């Protein structure tokens, strides 16, 4: 597509595509002068950042074509986001630009940018827009069709692999249990082996229960029904408890399991059982993929306003091509019938979802196969707990967390058409020390923004008239001085990865599914504002 555009329509053509995870990838760059191809290909390193004022990002956010007929030096500065990027743009002498969004079936898939350089004398005008938009439409159709075909093939392959894996993982312990039960019923097991038989049956039954629970957790995550009971959690003691509980399994496998946990690391706001599940999955994954004689190390320490948990091993490692997909559901590097390791490939996917629901981030690091792996979790630290203690009584309401200090004095705009929901969110934010303005519609919110700019926006998606997606696209088309760069959180009943991607493409930075507890909302907002500050 980019090659078709030069030299007849443009001097430089660039195609950006939004991946399924919401990341922008620069897939193709072409220059009319093949001698400058190497220089032009330097643009590949600088894809547009969603939510920025860059032309391609604005086109993707608003769904409208952006025309910059003449780019003075200050406009070039808006176009770039690093000095190195600016050097490439200046070297190419780009002085006129059209960025047209790739839209198919109502979804924004990327952007096609056509650039004119100083030496060619070409300048774009509104007369060039229909051609650029038609090319973008055809590119979007091609990308969409290719993605649909690839997704169908991949889904079919993953389905077959996953069903084979489920069958294997459920049938193997079932075979063991049925075999021992049949021998016990017939009385053919010697007395000295009966205790061992019952122990084996119990162990395999628990393994099956864990597999089924993982499947149910994934189902809850996909449907947005996984809820967290937020309370102050001392992560150090929780992590130490998980490590001690898994030490016998490590010793049985001939592995050294060590820990370096700062007991004064502090608290996080979260669901203790789900945080324990997160740590257990990470340590269990490390034990699984480390050979006898290897080491697994767990550490926890403060890192600024966050707690950083690291689980490192010197085991099998992760191939570079698999590293970006290590947290995907139903993905395993050895997803074949002859796999050396068991499991359904759900543990790490559940870890990522739990970490994100707690307002944190998780990343995997590995130098390659055979060189070990490190998983790093960063969770916002609950800095003020107000001296409250948890009494652990069942049936009583969980104590409310003290507000994250990042929120005190900040201004929030809440956009929600349901009066009860609007009042609840406003009350939760005001309890944290925030100054709240509320609006029932997107139109009213835009009117409010003309009078006063907040520090953050919390908006529903299903609004009457202009919905939340259109509201954010309109907002992101505004200059920063009029609110175009305000961080925004989507608080919505629309759940699932596709809905999250749509929200991010519209211009939201984070996506939180209803129902969300007040504590969960405050933690996510604090994480959003901290991220923007960094």
C-alpha positions as CSV (number, residue, x, y, z in Angstrom):
1,X,0.0,0.0,0.0
2,X,2.8,2.5,0.9
3,X,4.7,1.6,-2.3
4,X,1.6,2.3,-4.4
5,X,1.4,5.8,-2.8
6,X,4.9,7.0,-3.9
7,X,5.9,8.9,-5.9
8,X,2.6,9.7,-7.6
9,X,0.6,10.6,-4.5
10,X,3.2,11.3,-1.8
11,X,7.0,11.6,-1.2
12,X,6.8,9.4,2.0
13,X,4.0,7.0,2.9
14,X,3.6,5.4,6.3
15,X,1.2,2.7,7.4
16,X,0.4,2.2,11.2
17,X,-1.7,-0.7,12.4
18,X,-3.3,-1.1,15.9
19,X,-2.7,-4.6,17.2
20,X,-5.4,-6.6,19.1
21,X,-3.8,-5.6,22.4
22,X,-4.2,-1.9,21.6
23,X,-0.5,-1.3,20.7
24,X,0.3,0.7,17.6
25,X,2.8,-1.0,15.2
26,X,4.4,0.8,12.3
27,X,4.3,-1.9,9.6
28,X,5.5,-0.1,6.4
29,X,7.4,3.0,5.3
30,X,8.1,4.0,1.7
31,X,10.1,6.9,0.1
32,X,9.9,8.1,-3.4
33,X,13.7,8.2,-3.6
34,X,15.0,4.7,-3.0
35,X,18.3,6.2,-2.0
36,X,16.6,7.6,1.1
37,X,14.7,4.3,2.0
38,X,17.1,3.6,4.8
39,X,16.6,7.1,6.3
40,X,12.8,6.8,5.9
41,X,12.8,3.4,7.5
42,X,14.1,5.1,10.6
43,X,10.5,6.2,11.2
44,X,9.6,2.6,12.0
45,X,11.1,3.1,15.4
46,X,8.6,5.8,16.3
47,X,5.0,4.7,16.0
48,X,2.4,7.2,17.1
49,X,1.4,7.1,20.7
50,X,-2.4,6.8,21.3
51,X,-3.8,9.8,23.1
52,X,-1.0,12.1,21.9
53,X,-1.4,15.1,19.5
54,X,0.5,13.4,16.7
55,X,-1.5,13.5,13.4
56,X,-1.8,9.7,13.0
57,X,-2.9,9.4,16.7
58,X,-5.4,12.2,16.3
59,X,-6.8,10.5,13.1
60,X,-7.2,7.2,15.0
61,X,-8.7,8.8,18.0
62,X,-11.3,11.0,16.2
63,X,-11.9,8.8,13.1
64,X,-11.4,11.9,10.9
65,X,-8.7,12.7,8.4
66,X,-6.0,15.2,9.6
67,X,-4.6,17.7,7.1
68,X,-1.5,19.8,7.8
69,X,-1.0,21.8,4.7
70,X,2.2,23.4,5.9
71,X,4.2,22.3,8.8
72,X,6.2,25.1,10.5
73,X,8.9,24.2,13.0
74,X,6.5,24.2,16.0
75,X,4.2,21.8,14.2
76,X,7.1,19.5,13.6
77,X,7.9,19.6,17.3
78,X,4.3,18.4,18.0
79,X,4.7,15.6,15.5
80,X,7.7,14.1,17.3
81,X,8.2,12.7,20.8
82,X,12.0,12.3,21.1
83,X,15.0,14.2,19.8
84,X,16.0,11.2,17.8
85,X,12.6,11.1,16.1
86,X,12.8,14.8,15.4
87,X,16.2,14.3,13.8
88,X,14.7,11.8,11.4
89,X,11.7,14.0,10.5
90,X,14.0,17.0,9.9
91,X,16.4,14.9,7.8
92,X,13.4,13.9,5.6
93,X,12.4,17.5,5.3
94,X,8.7,16.7,5.8
95,X,6.6,19.9,5.4
96,X,3.0,18.8,4.5
97,X,1.0,15.8,5.8
98,X,-2.3,13.9,5.5
99,X,-3.2,11.3,8.1
100,X,-6.3,9.2,7.2
101,X,-7.7,6.6,9.7
102,X,-8.2,3.0,8.7
103,X,-11.8,2.2,9.6
104,X,-13.6,-1.1,8.9
105,X,-16.9,-2.3,10.4
106,X,-16.9,0.7,12.7
107,X,-13.5,-0.2,14.2
108,X,-10.3,1.9,13.8
109,X,-7.5,-0.4,12.7
110,X,-4.7,2.2,12.1
111,X,-3.8,5.1,10.0
112,X,-2.3,5.9,6.6
113,X,0.0,8.9,6.5
114,X,1.0,10.7,3.3
115,X,3.9,13.1,3.6
116,X,5.3,15.8,1.2
117,X,8.9,16.9,1.5
118,X,10.4,20.3,0.9
119,X,12.6,19.3,-2.1
120,X,9.6,18.0,-4.1
121,X,7.6,21.2,-3.9
122,X,4.4,19.2,-3.3
123,X,1.8,20.6,-0.8
124,X,-1.4,18.8,0.2
125,X,-4.8,20.6,0.1
126,X,-8.3,19.6,0.8
127,X,-8.5,18.4,-2.8
128,X,-6.2,15.5,-1.9
129,X,-8.3,14.3,1.0
130,X,-10.8,12.1,-1.1
131,X,-7.9,10.1,-2.6
132,X,-6.2,9.6,0.7
133,X,-9.4,8.5,2.4
134,X,-10.2,6.0,-0.4
135,X,-6.7,4.5,-0.1
136,X,-7.2,4.3,3.7
137,X,-10.6,2.6,3.3
138,X,-9.1,0.0,1.0
139,X,-6.1,-0.5,3.3
140,X,-8.5,-0.9,6.2
141,X,-10.5,-3.5,4.3
142,X,-7.3,-5.4,3.4
143,X,-6.1,-5.3,7.0
144,X,-9.5,-6.3,8.4
145,X,-9.8,-9.3,6.0
146,X,-6.3,-10.5,6.7
147,X,-6.8,-10.1,10.5
148,X,-10.1,-12.0,10.3
149,X,-8.6,-14.8,8.3
150,X,-5.5,-15.0,10.6
151,X,-7.8,-14.9,13.7
152,X,-10.0,-17.6,12.4
153,X,-7.0,-19.9,11.6
154,X,-5.3,-19.1,14.9
155,X,-8.5,-19.6,16.9
156,X,-9.2,-22.9,15.2
157,X,-5.6,-24.0,15.9
158,X,-5.7,-22.8,19.5
159,X,-9.1,-24.5,20.0
160,X,-7.7,-27.8,18.9
161,X,-4.6,-27.5,21.0
162,X,-6.5,-26.4,24.0
163,X,-9.1,-29.1,23.8
164,X,-6.3,-31.7,23.4
165,X,-4.6,-30.2,26.5
166,X,-7.8,-30.1,28.6
167,X,-8.5,-33.7,27.7
168,X,-5.0,-34.7,28.6
169,X,-4.8,-32.7,31.9
170,X,-8.3,-34.0,33.1
171,X,-7.9,-37.6,31.9
172,X,-4.5,-38.2,33.4
173,X,-5.4,-37.6,37.1
174,X,-8.8,-39.3,36.4
175,X,-7.0,-42.4,35.2
176,X,-4.9,-42.5,38.3
177,X,-7.9,-42.0,40.6
178,X,-10.1,-44.6,38.9
179,X,-7.3,-47.1,38.8
180,X,-6.5,-46.9,42.5
181,X,-10.3,-46.8,43.4
182,X,-11.0,-49.9,41.4
183,X,-8.1,-51.8,43.0
184,X,-9.2,-50.6,46.5
185,X,-12.7,-51.7,45.8
186,X,-11.5,-55.2,44.7
187,X,-9.3,-55.4,47.8
188,X,-6.2,-56.0,45.7
189,X,-4.1,-53.2,47.3
190,X,-1.9,-54.4,50.2
191,X,-2.5,-52.8,53.5
192,X,0.9,-51.1,53.5
193,X,0.0,-49.3,50.2
194,X,-3.6,-48.3,51.0
195,X,-2.6,-45.0,52.7
196,X,-0.3,-44.2,49.7
197,X,-3.2,-44.9,47.3
198,X,-5.6,-42.6,49.2
199,X,-3.0,-39.9,49.3
200,X,-2.5,-40.2,45.5
201,X,-6.2,-40.1,44.9
202,X,-6.5,-36.9,47.0
203,X,-3.6,-35.2,45.3
204,X,-4.9,-35.9,41.9
205,X,-8.4,-34.8,42.9
206,X,-7.0,-31.5,44.1
207,X,-5.1,-31.1,40.9
208,X,-8.3,-31.6,38.9
209,X,-10.1,-29.1,41.2
210,X,-7.3,-26.5,40.5
211,X,-7.6,-27.0,36.7
212,X,-11.4,-26.5,36.9
213,X,-11.0,-23.4,39.1
214,X,-8.6,-21.9,36.6
215,X,-11.1,-22.5,33.8
216,X,-13.8,-20.8,35.9
217,X,-11.6,-17.9,36.7
218,X,-10.9,-17.3,33.0
219,X,-14.6,-17.4,32.3
220,X,-15.2,-14.9,35.1
221,X,-12.5,-12.6,33.7
222,X,-13.7,-12.7,30.1
223,X,-17.3,-12.0,31.3
224,X,-16.2,-9.2,33.7
225,X,-17.6,-11.1,36.7
226,X,-14.4,-11.6,38.6
227,X,-14.8,-9.3,41.6
228,X,-12.3,-8.3,44.2
229,X,-12.8,-7.7,47.9
230,X,-10.5,-4.8,48.6
231,X,-8.8,-4.4,52.0
232,X,-5.3,-3.4,53.2
233,X,-3.0,-6.4,52.6
234,X,0.6,-6.7,53.9
235,X,2.2,-8.2,50.8
236,X,5.4,-9.2,52.6
237,X,3.8,-11.7,55.0
238,X,1.5,-12.9,52.2
239,X,4.4,-13.6,49.8
240,X,6.4,-15.2,52.6
241,X,3.5,-17.5,53.4
242,X,3.2,-18.6,49.8
243,X,6.9,-19.3,49.5
244,X,6.9,-21.4,52.6
245,X,3.8,-23.4,51.5
246,X,5.5,-24.2,48.2
247,X,8.9,-25.1,49.7
248,X,8.1,-28.8,50.0
249,X,7.2,-29.0,46.3
250,X,10.5,-27.3,45.4
251,X,12.4,-29.7,47.6
252,X,10.6,-32.7,46.0
253,X,11.7,-31.4,42.6
254,X,15.3,-30.9,43.8
255,X,15.1,-27.1,43.5
256,X,16.4,-24.3,45.7
257,X,13.6,-21.9,46.6
258,X,14.9,-18.7,48.2
259,X,13.3,-15.5,49.3
260,X,14.5,-12.0,50.0
261,X,11.4,-10.2,51.2
262,X,11.5,-6.8,53.0
263,X,9.1,-7.2,56.0
264,X,8.6,-3.4,56.1
265,X,7.7,-3.2,52.4
266,X,4.2,-2.0,53.4
267,X,0.7,-2.6,52.3
268,X,-1.2,-2.7,49.0
269,X,-4.9,-2.3,48.5
270,X,-6.3,-5.6,47.2
271,X,-8.0,-8.9,47.6
272,X,-5.7,-11.1,49.8
273,X,-6.9,-14.4,48.3
274,X,-6.4,-13.2,44.7
275,X,-3.0,-11.7,45.5
276,X,-2.0,-15.1,47.0
277,X,-3.2,-16.8,43.9
278,X,-1.1,-14.4,41.8
279,X,2.1,-15.1,43.8
280,X,1.3,-18.9,43.8
281,X,0.9,-18.9,40.0
282,X,4.2,-17.1,39.5
283,X,6.2,-19.3,41.8
284,X,4.5,-22.4,40.5
285,X,5.3,-21.4,37.0
286,X,9.0,-20.9,37.9
287,X,9.2,-24.3,39.7
288,X,7.6,-26.0,36.7
289,X,10.0,-24.7,34.1
290,X,13.2,-25.1,36.2
291,X,15.2,-28.3,36.0
292,X,16.4,-30.3,39.0
293,X,19.3,-28.6,40.7
294,X,18.1,-25.1,39.6
295,X,17.1,-22.1,41.7
296,X,14.0,-20.0,42.1
297,X,14.3,-16.7,43.9
298,X,11.4,-14.5,45.2
299,X,12.0,-11.0,46.3
300,X,9.8,-8.1,47.4
301,X,10.9,-4.5,48.0
302,X,9.7,-0.9,47.7
303,X,10.2,0.9,44.4
304,X,9.1,4.5,44.9
305,X,5.3,4.5,45.3
306,X,5.0,0.9,44.4
307,X,5.9,-2.6,45.7
308,X,7.9,-4.7,43.3
309,X,7.7,-8.4,43.5
310,X,10.2,-10.5,41.5
311,X,10.1,-14.2,40.8
312,X,13.3,-15.3,39.0
313,X,14.5,-18.7,37.9
314,X,17.5,-20.1,36.1
315,X,15.4,-22.6,34.2
316,X,14.1,-23.1,30.7
317,X,13.8,-19.4,29.8
318,X,11.5,-17.9,27.1
319,X,12.1,-17.7,23.4
320,X,12.1,-14.1,22.1
321,X,9.3,-14.8,19.7
322,X,7.1,-16.1,22.5
323,X,7.9,-13.5,25.1
324,X,5.2,-11.0,23.9
325,X,2.5,-13.7,24.1
326,X,3.5,-15.3,27.4
327,X,0.5,-13.8,29.2
328,X,-2.0,-14.8,26.6
329,X,-4.8,-17.2,27.5
330,X,-4.4,-20.8,26.4
331,X,-0.8,-20.1,25.2
332,X,2.0,-22.4,26.0
333,X,5.5,-22.4,24.3
334,X,5.2,-26.1,24.0
335,X,1.5,-26.3,23.0
336,X,1.8,-29.7,21.4
337,X,0.8,-33.2,22.2
338,X,4.3,-34.1,23.3
339,X,4.6,-31.2,25.8
340,X,7.2,-31.7,28.5
341,X,5.1,-29.7,31.0
342,X,1.5,-30.0,32.2
343,X,-1.1,-27.3,32.7
344,X,-3.6,-25.5,30.6
345,X,-1.6,-22.3,29.9
346,X,-3.9,-20.2,32.0
347,X,-1.8,-19.4,35.1
348,X,0.1,-16.5,33.7
349,X,-3.0,-15.1,31.9
350,X,-4.8,-15.1,35.3
351,X,-1.7,-13.4,36.8
352,X,-1.9,-10.5,34.3
353,X,-5.6,-10.0,34.8
354,X,-5.3,-10.0,38.6
355,X,-2.4,-7.6,38.6
356,X,-4.2,-5.2,36.3
357,X,-7.4,-5.4,38.4
358,X,-5.2,-4.3,41.3
359,X,-4.0,-1.2,39.3
360,X,-0.5,-2.7,38.7
361,X,1.7,-3.9,35.9
362,X,3.4,-7.2,35.2
363,X,6.2,-8.0,32.7
364,X,8.2,-11.0,31.7
365,X,12.0,-10.8,31.1
366,X,14.2,-13.5,29.6
367,X,17.5,-13.5,27.7
368,X,16.3,-16.5,25.7
369,X,15.8,-20.2,25.9
370,X,17.9,-21.9,28.5
371,X,18.7,-18.6,30.2
372,X,16.0,-18.4,32.8
373,X,13.2,-16.0,33.3
374,X,12.1,-13.2,35.6
375,X,8.6,-12.0,36.2
376,X,8.2,-8.5,37.7
377,X,4.9,-7.3,39.3
378,X,4.5,-3.7,40.4
379,X,1.6,-2.8,42.6
380,X,0.6,0.6,44.0
381,X,1.6,0.9,47.6
382,X,-1.2,1.9,50.1
383,X,0.7,4.7,51.8
384,X,-2.0,5.6,54.4
385,X,-4.0,3.0,56.3
386,X,-5.3,5.3,59.0
387,X,-4.4,2.9,61.8
388,X,-7.3,0.6,61.1
389,X,-6.9,-3.1,61.7
390,X,-8.7,-6.0,60.0
391,X,-10.6,-8.2,62.4
392,X,-11.1,-11.1,59.9
393,X,-14.7,-11.6,61.0
394,X,-16.9,-13.3,58.4
395,X,-20.0,-11.5,57.3
396,X,-18.9,-8.1,58.4
397,X,-18.4,-5.3,55.9
398,X,-14.8,-4.9,54.8
399,X,-13.2,-1.7,56.2
400,X,-12.8,1.1,53.7
401,X,-9.2,1.9,52.8
402,X,-7.7,5.3,53.4
403,X,-7.6,7.3,50.2
404,X,-4.4,7.2,48.2
405,X,-2.6,10.4,48.8
406,X,-2.1,11.0,45.1
407,X,-5.8,11.9,44.9
408,X,-6.1,14.6,47.6
409,X,-6.9,18.0,46.1
410,X,-7.1,16.7,42.5
411,X,-10.1,17.7,40.4
412,X,-12.3,15.0,38.7
413,X,-15.1,15.2,36.2
414,X,-17.6,12.3,36.4
415,X,-19.7,11.6,33.3
416,X,-22.6,9.2,34.2
417,X,-26.2,9.3,33.1
418,X,-27.5,7.1,35.9
419,X,-28.2,9.4,38.9
420,X,-27.5,6.8,41.6
421,X,-24.3,5.6,40.0
422,X,-23.2,9.2,39.5
423,X,-23.8,10.1,43.1
424,X,-22.0,7.0,44.4
425,X,-18.9,7.7,42.3
426,X,-18.9,11.4,43.3
427,X,-19.2,10.4,47.0
428,X,-16.3,8.0,46.8
429,X,-14.0,10.5,45.1
430,X,-15.0,13.3,47.5
431,X,-14.1,10.9,50.4
432,X,-10.6,10.7,48.9
433,X,-10.2,14.5,49.1
434,X,-10.9,15.1,45.4
435,X,-13.0,18.0,44.1
436,X,-15.7,16.6,41.9
437,X,-17.8,17.9,39.1
438,X,-20.5,15.7,37.6
439,X,-22.3,15.6,34.3
440,X,-25.2,13.4,33.0
441,X,-24.3,13.6,29.3
442,X,-21.2,14.0,27.2
443,X,-22.6,17.3,25.8
444,X,-22.9,18.6,29.4
445,X,-19.4,17.4,30.1
446,X,-17.9,19.2,27.1
447,X,-19.7,22.4,28.3
448,X,-18.2,21.9,31.7
449,X,-14.7,21.5,30.2
450,X,-15.0,24.9,28.5
451,X,-15.3,26.5,32.0
452,X,-12.8,24.5,34.0
453,X,-10.3,21.7,33.2
454,X,-10.1,18.8,35.7
455,X,-7.1,16.6,36.4
456,X,-8.9,13.4,35.4
457,X,-12.1,12.3,33.8
458,X,-14.2,9.2,34.8
459,X,-16.8,8.4,32.1
460,X,-19.4,5.8,31.4
461,X,-19.5,4.4,27.8
462,X,-23.3,3.9,27.4
463,X,-24.3,7.6,27.5
464,X,-27.4,9.0,25.8
465,X,-26.8,10.9,22.6
466,X,-23.0,11.1,22.3
467,X,-21.6,7.9,23.8
468,X,-18.4,7.6,25.8
469,X,-16.3,6.6,22.8
470,X,-17.5,9.6,20.7
471,X,-17.0,11.9,23.8
472,X,-13.3,10.8,24.1
473,X,-12.7,11.1,20.4
474,X,-14.1,14.6,20.4
475,X,-12.0,15.4,23.5
476,X,-8.8,14.0,22.0
477,X,-9.2,16.2,18.9
478,X,-9.0,19.3,21.1
479,X,-5.6,20.9,21.9
480,X,-4.1,20.3,25.3
481,X,-5.0,23.8,26.5
482,X,-8.7,22.9,26.0
483,X,-8.6,19.4,27.7
484,X,-7.3,17.2,24.8
485,X,-4.6,15.6,27.0
486,X,-6.6,15.0,30.2
487,X,-6.2,11.4,31.5
488,X,-9.5,9.5,31.3
489,X,-10.8,6.3,32.9
490,X,-13.7,4.3,31.3
491,X,-16.0,3.1,34.1
492,X,-18.4,0.9,32.2
493,X,-20.6,-2.2,32.1
494,X,-19.1,-3.1,28.7
495,X,-16.7,-5.9,29.6
496,X,-14.2,-8.0,27.7
497,X,-10.9,-7.5,25.9
498,X,-12.6,-6.1,22.7
499,X,-14.4,-3.5,24.7
500,X,-11.2,-2.6,26.5
501,X,-9.4,-2.2,23.2
502,X,-12.3,0.0,21.8
503,X,-12.0,2.3,24.9
504,X,-8.2,2.6,24.5
505,X,-8.6,3.4,20.8
506,X,-11.2,6.1,21.6
507,X,-8.7,7.8,23.9
508,X,-9.2,6.4,27.4
509,X,-6.0,5.4,29.2
510,X,-7.6,2.8,31.5
511,X,-10.8,0.6,31.5
512,X,-12.6,-0.5,34.6
513,X,-15.7,-2.8,34.5
514,X,-18.8,-2.2,36.6
515,X,-19.6,-3.1,39.3
516,X,-16.4,-1.6,40.8
517,X,-16.0,-1.0,44.6
518,X,-15.1,2.5,45.7
519,X,-11.7,1.2,46.9
520,X,-11.0,-0.4,43.6
521,X,-12.0,2.8,41.8
522,X,-9.7,4.9,44.0
523,X,-6.7,2.5,43.5
524,X,-7.1,2.5,39.7
525,X,-7.5,6.3,39.6
526,X,-4.3,6.8,41.7
527,X,-2.4,4.4,39.4
528,X,-3.7,6.4,36.3
529,X,-2.6,9.7,37.8
530,X,0.8,8.4,38.9
531,X,1.3,6.9,35.4
532,X,0.5,10.2,33.7
533,X,2.9,12.0,36.1
534,X,5.7,9.7,35.1
